[in-house]
Amino acid sequence: MTAASTTDFLVVGGGIVGLALALELKRRYGDCSVTLLEKEPACGLHASGRNSGVLHAGFYYTADTLKAQLTREGNRQLAAYCAERGLRLSRCGKLVVTTGPADLPGLEELLRRGHSIGVPLEAISPEDVRRIEPRARTVERALFSPCTASVDPAEVIASLVGDARAAGIALLTGTAYRRRASGGGAVTSAGTMRVGYLVNTAGLYADRIALEYGFSERYRILPFRGRYLLAEPGAPSLRTHIYPVPNLENPFLGVHITRGVDGGVKIGPTATPAFWREHYEGWGNFKLGECLSIAAQEAGLLLRNDFGFRQLALAEVRQYGQRALVRRAAALADGVHREGFRRWGRPGIRAQLFDVRARRLEMDFRYEGDDRSFHVLNAVSPAFTCALPLASYLVQRIAERLP
Ligand SMILES: Cc1cc2nc3c(=O)[nH]c(=O)nc-3n(C[C@H](O)[C@H](O)[C@H](O)COP(=O)(O)OP(=O)(O)OC[C@H]3O[C@@H](n4cnc5c(N)ncnc54)[C@H](O)[C@@H]3O)c2cc1C
């Protein structure tokens, strides 16, 4: 096989979490060999390369969560990393606007959360909103987050890949992890490897791999697809991102308008249940077994209406078309018209964890492991923002488990 046939650490999955973790392992255990397997021809072709590129500030999360603890620091570290490496970074900030009085309690809650974890966040008047972004609409007060920023996810991934190679990590792209081998090994598409310790950062497939090692027993990944509508080339840009007040009961942030590092504007992402894990477009990557088990899971959720899944799914299906999506976004900013948003961008899929015992969506990052393996579960948004401190945090958890 092309793979080194023995490795101290095997990291499965070359998204931002796997790359950052592999680098952190190499930093901490310099004498050990670290191998990263990525089934695709390149790293970052799934969630890490198909997201909004927003460096979040962290005010959506309650202080007791890992997301709250890591987002602020992740934002700071990734922004510093971009500056150091000359990667594009737009410190454009973000407005959270209200579309009616019903949004005010949610807005107050976000402000309370932001202040409780020390994230800079200002409550501002409709006049201030217009000063920050003349096209933004708000019915009442709004929030301004000066630390929210934009990066180009592909540039960040490419830079981390370069760091990994320079650090001596064996980066095996186009090589899939297939299954656990007897006697502490892994069967890959390029042969069998002897593995000292396995770290699973396989995103949409993380629960599958974890199950083989006796973990993720109460969790299954429920994939939610996010689609984007892109502004026509040359359309006027925005100075900031504009978000609605989300329903804090579910992990999605509502349809928003973002400004990319190049000034390009997009609406989205939606959050529609997908029927197989890599269900991006049409029948691409279709897997019958996955489709049957996910469809059965979703049918059960619809029937029982766990965590308001019926309303969530119906609301998302209603805004599925271009017209409805533009209508939602037009409530956030002036000058958003159907003629200006005619092209779909590349969709992304969230590897959202569902707790099959408590029958609810898991809101925070999760990890499980022992002295043989470690599994990163629910690395959903804002795991891109958090990736650097998340990796340090997780390597510390691994260190505590190593024999
Ligand atoms: C639509 C959308 C918008 C988002 N917007 C933002 C945002 O603006 N800001 C933010 O901070 N976060 C955002 N996120 C979240 C962020 O993108 C993810 O949290 C993050 O990218 C997760 O990284 P990951 O490495 O865990 O997963 P991934 O990037 O999915 O990487 C997992 C990798 O594992 C590989 N893999 C799977 N199985 C195997 C196998 N058997 N063998 C080998 N390799 C395997 C896959 O090919 C994949 O490359 C968004 C996510 C989505 C879907």
The ligand as an ORCA input file, in Angstrom:
! r2SCAN-3c Opt
* xyz 0 1
  C     -24.043     24.663      4.970
  C     -23.045     24.833      6.079
  C     -22.656     26.113      6.494
  C     -21.756     26.263      7.534
  N     -21.305     27.518      7.862
  C     -20.344     27.650      8.810
  C     -19.777     28.918      9.101
  O     -20.093     29.913      8.447
  N     -18.858     29.014     10.099
  C     -18.464     27.920     10.839
  O     -17.657     28.076     11.753
  N     -18.963     26.694     10.549
  C     -19.859     26.536      9.545
  N     -20.337     25.308      9.234
  C     -19.847     24.153      9.993
  C     -18.478     23.710      9.518
  O     -18.373     23.699      8.119
  C     -18.234     22.314     10.079
  O     -18.511     22.345     11.456
  C     -16.815     21.841      9.873
  O     -16.424     22.041      8.547
  C     -16.704     20.383     10.255
  O     -15.436     19.923      9.899
  P     -15.119     18.396      9.916
  O     -13.680     18.275      9.649
  O     -15.660     17.778     11.172
  O     -16.023     17.757      8.758
  P     -15.792     17.635      7.193
  O     -15.282     18.861      6.606
  O     -17.073     17.092      6.633
  O     -14.663     16.543      7.067
  C     -14.863     15.173      7.290
  C     -14.003     14.445      6.272
  O     -14.009     13.071      6.568
  C     -13.874     12.378      5.347
  N     -14.302     11.000      5.537
  C     -15.534     10.548      5.864
  N     -15.518      9.209      5.927
  C     -14.257      8.810      5.647
  C     -13.627      7.538      5.553
  N     -14.309      6.405      5.753
  N     -12.316      7.483      5.244
  C     -11.595      8.630      5.037
  N     -12.162      9.863      5.087
  C     -13.468      9.945      5.401
  C     -14.789     13.164      4.415
  O     -14.508     12.922      3.059
  C     -14.522     14.588      4.851
  O     -13.543     15.233      4.070
  C     -21.240     25.115      8.184
  C     -21.616     23.843      7.760
  C     -22.483     23.700      6.701
  C     -22.836     22.316      6.223
*
